[in-house]
C-alpha cells in the first residue's frame, strides 16, 4: 500500500527541478486529502441522515474537480492544474459558506487559499492578489449576504489574522528556499572538490604505473632484442609497449571501464614484464564470458598485480616465477584473485625497509586513497583480503560492478 501511494502521490518526472517536484507532490497530497475529506463527510452525513440531493451533488462536483486536477498533473499540465486547484478550493469553500452550511463558519477555510498560492507560484503579485481575494471572500457572509452576526465581529482582527498567517508562512518558506539554495551550492562545491580529488588521484595512479623504472626496463629489453637481431620480436614488443601506454592514458580519463578492457591492459603489462624476466616468468589470466558487459572502477586491479611482481616475484632467486589472476562473480561482486609464488609479504617488507623504498610506500598510499575515495564518492566499498598461503602471496579483491545492457550498451545497475 505504501509503495502504491508513493507511486501515485510523489513526483515521477525526473526532468523537473527539486522545487517543481515538491510542488507536484504537495498538490497530489492536497488532491488526495480533499478526496478523502469529501468521501469521509459524504459517508458521515449519510449515516447521520443529513445527506440530501443538494449536498450530494455539491460533493460529487468537488470530487470531480480535484480528480481532474490530479489527472492534469499526470498529463504534465502543471500550471493549469495549480490554477484549477485554487479555483476549485475557493469555489468549494464559497458553496459551503453561502449555500450548504450557512451557519457553520466555514469561511475560515479561506485562510488556506493564499498559503497554497505561496507554495504553488513564484510570482509575488499572485500571492498578494490571492490574499486580497481570500479576504474579500471571507467578508461576503458578514457584509454582503449578511448571514453572520456582526455584534462581536472585529474586521481589523480578521484582516490581521490573514496577514500575519500569510507573512509567517512566507517567512518560513523564504528561509527554507534560502537554506535549500545554500545546500545546493555547498553540494555543487563538494562535487567540484571531489572531481578535483578524483583527477588528482588519477594522475597519481597513472604516474605510479608509468614510472620511469618500468619504462626504462621495457625499452631496454626491446633494445636488447634489436641488438641481438631479433627484429620481428622487437617490433612485436614495441607494438605492445606503445599499445600499453595508449591504453593506460585512455583508461586514466575514465571513471569506469569494462572488465575486458581491464584484462587487455593487464595482459599487455604482463607481456612486457615477461620480456623483462625472459623465460623465468609465466602467468595465467583466467577470465569468463561476457566480460565486455561488466563495468568496474578504473585503476584498481593493475596496482596489485604490479605489487605482486615488484615485491614478490622480483626478489625470488630460485625457480620459475609464477603469477595467476582469476576472475569470477561471487556474492554480487567481482572477485579478483592475484596469486604469486614469490618471497611473501613478510620478507618483502623486510627488503623494502632495508632499501628504504619510499616510492613503493607512496604507491600503496595512493591505492588506499583510491579505495577510500570510491567508498565515499560512490558509496561502494572495494574489499581487499590477504588470505594465508603456504608460499608466496595471495590477494583477493572484491569489487562492485555494474552490468551493461547488451543491446544498448548502457549501464543498467550498479
LINJOLIN-V938969 format. One record per residue. N is the residue number from 1. RES is the residue in one small letter. OMEGA is omega in radians with two decimals (999 if undefined). Layout:
n=N res=RES omega=OMEGA
n=N res=RES omega=OMEGA
//
This chain:
n=1 res=x omega=-3.13
n=2 res=x omega=-3.14
n=3 res=x omega=-3.14
n=4 res=x omega=3.11
n=5 res=x omega=3.12
n=6 res=x omega=-3.13
n=7 res=x omega=-3.05
n=8 res=x omega=-3.06
n=9 res=x omega=-3.09
n=10 res=x omega=3.13
n=11 res=x omega=3.14
n=12 res=x omega=-3.13
n=13 res=x omega=-3.07
n=14 res=x omega=-3.11
n=15 res=x omega=-3.09
n=16 res=x omega=3.09
n=17 res=x omega=-3.12
n=18 res=x omega=-3.13
n=19 res=x omega=3.12
n=20 res=x omega=3.13
n=21 res=x omega=3.11
n=22 res=x omega=-3.14
n=23 res=x omega=3.13
n=24 res=x omega=3.14
n=25 res=x omega=3.13
n=26 res=x omega=-3.13
n=27 res=x omega=3.07
n=28 res=x omega=3.10
n=29 res=x omega=3.12
n=30 res=x omega=3.11
n=31 res=x omega=3.13
n=32 res=x omega=-3.12
n=33 res=x omega=3.11
n=34 res=x omega=3.12
n=35 res=x omega=3.12
n=36 res=x omega=-3.14
n=37 res=x omega=-3.13
n=38 res=x omega=-3.14
n=39 res=x omega=-3.13
n=40 res=x omega=-3.09
n=41 res=x omega=3.04
n=42 res=x omega=3.13
n=43 res=x omega=-3.12
n=44 res=x omega=-3.11
n=45 res=x omega=3.07
n=46 res=x omega=3.12
n=47 res=x omega=-3.12
n=48 res=x omega=3.14
n=49 res=x omega=3.12
n=50 res=x omega=-3.07
n=51 res=x omega=3.07
n=52 res=x omega=-3.06
n=53 res=x omega=-3.13
n=54 res=x omega=3.11
n=55 res=x omega=-3.12
n=56 res=x omega=3.13
n=57 res=x omega=3.12
n=58 res=x omega=-3.13
n=59 res=x omega=3.13
n=60 res=x omega=3.11
n=61 res=x omega=3.12
n=62 res=x omega=-3.11
n=63 res=x omega=-3.13
n=64 res=x omega=3.12
n=65 res=x omega=-3.09
n=66 res=x omega=3.04
n=67 res=x omega=3.09
n=68 res=x omega=3.09
n=69 res=x omega=-3.14
n=70 res=x omega=-3.10
n=71 res=x omega=3.01
n=72 res=x omega=3.09
n=73 res=x omega=3.13
n=74 res=x omega=3.11
n=75 res=x omega=3.07
n=76 res=x omega=2.97
n=77 res=x omega=-2.93
n=78 res=x omega=-3.12
n=79 res=x omega=3.12
n=80 res=x omega=3.14
n=81 res=x omega=-3.13
n=82 res=x omega=3.11
n=83 res=x omega=3.14
n=84 res=x omega=-3.14
n=85 res=x omega=3.14
n=86 res=x omega=3.13
n=87 res=x omega=3.13
n=88 res=x omega=3.12
n=89 res=x omega=3.14
n=90 res=x omega=3.13
n=91 res=x omega=-3.13
n=92 res=x omega=3.14
n=93 res=x omega=3.13
n=94 res=x omega=-3.13
n=95 res=x omega=3.11
n=96 res=x omega=-3.07
n=97 res=x omega=-2.99
n=98 res=x omega=-3.03
n=99 res=x omega=-2.95
n=100 res=x omega=-3.05
n=101 res=x omega=-2.98
n=102 res=x omega=-3.00
n=103 res=x omega=-3.07
n=104 res=x omega=3.09
n=105 res=x omega=3.13
n=106 res=x omega=-3.14
n=107 res=x omega=3.11
n=108 res=x omega=3.05
n=109 res=x omega=3.10
n=110 res=x omega=3.10
n=111 res=x omega=-3.10
n=112 res=x omega=-3.05
n=113 res=x omega=3.11
n=114 res=x omega=3.10
n=115 res=x omega=3.11
n=116 res=x omega=3.12
n=117 res=x omega=3.10
n=118 res=x omega=-3.09
n=119 res=x omega=-2.95
n=120 res=x omega=-3.06
n=121 res=x omega=-3.13
n=122 res=x omega=-3.04
n=123 res=x omega=-3.07
n=124 res=x omega=-3.12
n=125 res=x omega=3.08
n=126 res=x omega=-3.14
n=127 res=x omega=-3.04
n=128 res=x omega=3.08
n=129 res=x omega=3.12
n=130 res=x omega=3.10
n=131 res=x omega=3.13
n=132 res=x omega=3.11
n=133 res=x omega=-3.13
n=134 res=x omega=3.12
n=135 res=x omega=3.11
n=136 res=x omega=3.14
n=137 res=x omega=3.13
n=138 res=x omega=-3.06
n=139 res=x omega=-3.13
n=140 res=x omega=-3.12
n=141 res=x omega=-3.12
n=142 res=x omega=-3.00
n=143 res=x omega=-3.12
n=144 res=x omega=3.14
n=145 res=x omega=3.10
n=146 res=x omega=3.09
n=147 res=x omega=-3.13
n=148 res=x omega=3.10
n=149 res=x omega=-3.08
n=150 res=x omega=-3.06
n=151 res=x omega=-3.10
n=152 res=x omega=-3.08
n=153 res=x omega=-3.14
n=154 res=x omega=-3.07
n=155 res=x omega=-3.11
n=156 res=x omega=3.12
n=157 res=x omega=-3.13
n=158 res=x omega=3.09
n=159 res=x omega=3.11
n=160 res=x omega=3.12
n=161 res=x omega=3.12
n=162 res=x omega=-3.04
n=163 res=x omega=-3.09
n=164 res=x omega=3.11
n=165 res=x omega=3.12
n=166 res=x omega=-3.10
n=167 res=x omega=3.12
n=168 res=x omega=3.14
n=169 res=x omega=3.12
n=170 res=x omega=3.13
n=171 res=x omega=-3.12
n=172 res=x omega=3.07
n=173 res=x omega=3.13
n=174 res=x omega=3.10
n=175 res=x omega=3.13
n=176 res=x omega=3.13
n=177 res=x omega=3.11
n=178 res=x omega=3.12
n=179 res=x omega=3.12
n=180 res=x omega=3.11
n=181 res=x omega=3.10
n=182 res=x omega=3.13
n=183 res=x omega=3.11
n=184 res=x omega=3.12
n=185 res=x omega=3.11
n=186 res=x omega=3.12
n=187 res=x omega=3.12
n=188 res=x omega=3.10
n=189 res=x omega=3.10
n=190 res=x omega=3.10
n=191 res=x omega=3.13
n=192 res=x omega=3.11
n=193 res=x omega=3.13
n=194 res=x omega=3.10
n=195 res=x omega=3.10
n=196 res=x omega=3.11
n=197 res=x omega=3.12
n=198 res=x omega=3.13
n=199 res=x omega=3.12
n=200 res=x omega=3.12
n=201 res=x omega=3.10
n=202 res=x omega=-3.13
n=203 res=x omega=-3.14
n=204 res=x omega=3.13
n=205 res=x omega=3.12
n=206 res=x omega=3.12
n=207 res=x omega=-3.14
n=208 res=x omega=-3.12
n=209 res=x omega=-3.13
n=210 res=x omega=-3.11
n=211 res=x omega=-3.08
n=212 res=x omega=-3.12
n=213 res=x omega=3.13
n=214 res=x omega=-3.12
n=215 res=x omega=3.11
n=216 res=x omega=-3.13
n=217 res=x omega=-3.12
n=218 res=x omega=-3.13
n=219 res=x omega=3.12
n=220 res=x omega=3.12
n=221 res=x omega=3.10
n=222 res=x omega=3.11
n=223 res=x omega=3.12
n=224 res=x omega=3.11
n=225 res=x omega=3.13
n=226 res=x omega=-3.13
n=227 res=x omega=3.12
n=228 res=x omega=3.11
n=229 res=x omega=3.12
n=230 res=x omega=-3.02
n=231 res=x omega=-3.12
n=232 res=x omega=3.12
n=233 res=x omega=3.11
n=234 res=x omega=3.13
n=235 res=x omega=-3.14
n=236 res=x omega=-3.11
n=237 res=x omega=3.06
n=238 res=x omega=3.07
n=239 res=x omega=3.13
n=240 res=x omega=-3.13
n=241 res=x omega=3.13
n=242 res=x omega=3.11
n=243 res=x omega=3.12
n=244 res=x omega=3.12
n=245 res=x omega=-3.12
n=246 res=x omega=-3.13
n=247 res=x omega=3.12
n=248 res=x omega=3.12
n=249 res=x omega=3.14
n=250 res=x omega=-3.09
n=251 res=x omega=3.14
n=252 res=x omega=3.14
n=253 res=x omega=-3.08
n=254 res=x omega=3.01
n=255 res=x omega=-3.11
n=256 res=x omega=3.03
n=257 res=x omega=3.09
n=258 res=x omega=3.12
n=259 res=x omega=3.11
n=260 res=x omega=3.09
n=261 res=x omega=-3.14
n=262 res=x omega=-3.13
n=263 res=x omega=3.09
n=264 res=x omega=3.11
n=265 res=x omega=3.12
n=266 res=x omega=-3.12
n=267 res=x omega=3.10
n=268 res=x omega=3.11
n=269 res=x omega=-3.12
n=270 res=x omega=3.08
n=271 res=x omega=3.10
n=272 res=x omega=3.09
n=273 res=x omega=3.10
n=274 res=x omega=3.07
n=275 res=x omega=-3.14
n=276 res=x omega=-3.11
n=277 res=x omega=-3.10
n=278 res=x omega=-3.06
n=279 res=x omega=-3.02
n=280 res=x omega=3.13
n=281 res=x omega=3.03
n=282 res=x omega=-3.12
n=283 res=x omega=3.06
n=284 res=x omega=3.12
n=285 res=x omega=-3.07
n=286 res=x omega=-3.08
n=287 res=x omega=3.12
n=288 res=x omega=-3.08
n=289 res=x omega=3.04
n=290 res=x omega=3.12
n=291 res=x omega=-3.12
n=292 res=x omega=3.13
n=293 res=x omega=3.11
n=294 res=x omega=-3.11
n=295 res=x omega=-3.12
n=296 res=x omega=3.06
n=297 res=x omega=-3.13
n=298 res=x omega=2.99
n=299 res=x omega=3.08
n=300 res=x omega=-2.99
n=301 res=x omega=-3.01
n=302 res=x omega=3.11
n=303 res=x omega=3.12
n=304 res=x omega=3.06
n=305 res=x omega=3.10
n=306 res=x omega=3.11
n=307 res=x omega=3.13
n=308 res=x omega=-3.12
n=309 res=x omega=-3.05
n=310 res=x omega=-3.04
n=311 res=x omega=-3.10
n=312 res=x omega=-3.00
n=313 res=x omega=-3.08
n=314 res=x omega=-3.10
n=315 res=x omega=3.11
n=316 res=x omega=-3.03
n=317 res=x omega=-3.05
n=318 res=x omega=3.06
n=319 res=x omega=-3.12
n=320 res=x omega=3.08
n=321 res=x omega=-3.08
n=322 res=x omega=3.09
n=323 res=x omega=3.13
n=324 res=x omega=3.12
n=325 res=x omega=-3.10
n=326 res=x omega=3.08
n=327 res=x omega=3.05
n=328 res=x omega=3.09
n=329 res=x omega=-3.13
n=330 res=x omega=3.09
n=331 res=x omega=3.09
n=332 res=x omega=3.07
n=333 res=x omega=2.99
n=334 res=x omega=3.11
n=335 res=x omega=3.09
n=336 res=x omega=3.12
n=337 res=x omega=3.11
n=338 res=x omega=-3.02
n=339 res=x omega=3.07
n=340 res=x omega=3.11
n=341 res=x omega=-3.11
n=342 res=x omega=-3.01
n=343 res=x omega=3.12
n=344 res=x omega=-3.03
n=345 res=x omega=-3.05
n=346 res=x omega=3.14
n=347 res=x omega=3.13
n=348 res=x omega=3.11
n=349 res=x omega=3.12
n=350 res=x omega=3.13
n=351 res=x omega=3.13
n=352 res=x omega=3.13
n=353 res=x omega=3.12
n=354 res=x omega=-3.11
n=355 res=x omega=-3.14
n=356 res=x omega=-3.07
n=357 res=x omega=3.13
n=358 res=x omega=-3.12
n=359 res=x omega=-3.13
n=360 res=x omega=3.07
n=361 res=x omega=3.11
n=362 res=x omega=3.14
n=363 res=x omega=3.14
n=364 res=x omega=3.11
n=365 res=x omega=3.12
n=366 res=x omega=3.13
n=367 res=x omega=3.13
n=368 res=x omega=3.07
n=369 res=x omega=-3.14
n=370 res=x omega=-3.14
n=371 res=x omega=3.12
n=372 res=x omega=3.12
n=373 res=x omega=3.12
n=374 res=x omega=3.14
n=375 res=x omega=-3.09
n=376 res=x omega=-3.00
n=377 res=x omega=-3.08
n=378 res=x omega=-3.08
n=379 res=x omega=3.08
n=380 res=x omega=-3.05
n=381 res=x omega=3.00
n=382 res=x omega=-3.09
n=383 res=x omega=-3.14
n=384 res=x omega=-3.14
n=385 res=x omega=3.08
n=386 res=x omega=-3.14
n=387 res=x omega=3.13
n=388 res=x omega=3.09
n=389 res=x omega=-3.10
n=390 res=x omega=3.12
n=391 res=x omega=-3.14
n=392 res=x omega=-3.09
n=393 res=x omega=3.04
n=394 res=x omega=3.07
n=395 res=x omega=3.09
n=396 res=x omega=3.09
n=397 res=x omega=3.03
n=398 res=x omega=-2.97
n=399 res=x omega=3.02
n=400 res=x omega=-3.11
n=401 res=x omega=3.03
n=402 res=x omega=-3.13
n=403 res=x omega=3.10
n=404 res=x omega=3.08
n=405 res=x omega=-3.04
n=406 res=x omega=-3.08
n=407 res=x omega=-3.04
n=408 res=x omega=-3.14
n=409 res=x omega=3.09
n=410 res=x omega=-3.10
n=411 res=x omega=-3.13
n=412 res=x omega=-3.13
n=413 res=x omega=3.02
n=414 res=x omega=999
//
